[in-house]
Amino acid sequence: MKVLQNSLTLILFFLAFTSCQSKRPKSGEVSLEPPTEAKALAVLREGLNAPGEDQFWVSIHAAEGLTLAGKGEEVRAFLEPKLATDHDAQHRCGIARELVRAGDRKQVAVLAEVLTSADSYGHVHAAESLYKVHEVGDPEAMRRHFREGDSLKLRLMAAAALARQGDLDAIAYIREVRDGDEADGIQIAAWILGRIGNAEDIEPLRARLSDAPTPLIKAYVEHALAALGDPAGLEALANNLESEDPAIRTYAATFAGDAKAAFVQPTLEKMIESDEHLDARVRAAQTLLQLSR
């Protein structure tokens, strides 16, 4: 009988142990306590409803975070009326992009319309938004913007959208700009390559750290390295979450999600509670919820 009791005890211990093991987050994931999850969602809803023209893009970023948290229906209900009343082409790109991300794929047509418009005002935003939702809108127009765009940013964002579709000329151009002398080009190319690059980009990106024109551009390079799995880049990203520059904190919080940097969870939780910059709080909340799913 005692042997049987001991055997049952071992079996129960094993079952409890394996049950606990199955509930542990996988590498690159976080487990949120219910109050923390509720706070993260509250921050995103605060950002979504932030008043004022100067908070428009914060609201759009919050919409992205809510979609990544599984709240796409809420995002669609909030943004659909705005698409009918906002006639600013750049704003329309942000609204349509997040509607697409939230599941309303027909809004790709809005992005294609802005991309092909004779008015160049919204071209960069249309190309960037299509890249972000893995679309090209109008392939001919996108290739034209890549080849003949009137600004470096437009050419890069068109190249990014095409590169995601396997265009080798486009990815070669992004790498060429990464290695060039244009400050904006280094920043944008690093941002793109952190998401669509590979291990071959690590050393060329690392080479830009010593001559990065500004602290913000250096942070972009560090965050790209982190997203590509570079240990030094991950360490730098963790440090940047506590930068005095709110823009650096914001982008570090964003890229922590791309890098699956679960180890920065305590810092992100502190940010959603006390960071004075709303966009930084929004991005920290987004990453916490993204990594917890």
Helices and strands as residue ranges (DSSP letters): H 2-23, H 34-48, G 53-55, H 56-68, H 72-85, H 89-101, G 105-107, H 108-115, G 120-122, H 123-132, H 139-148, H 152-163, H 168-178, H 183-196, G 199-201, H 202-206, H 215-227, H 231-240, H 246-258, G 262-264, H 265-274, H 278-291
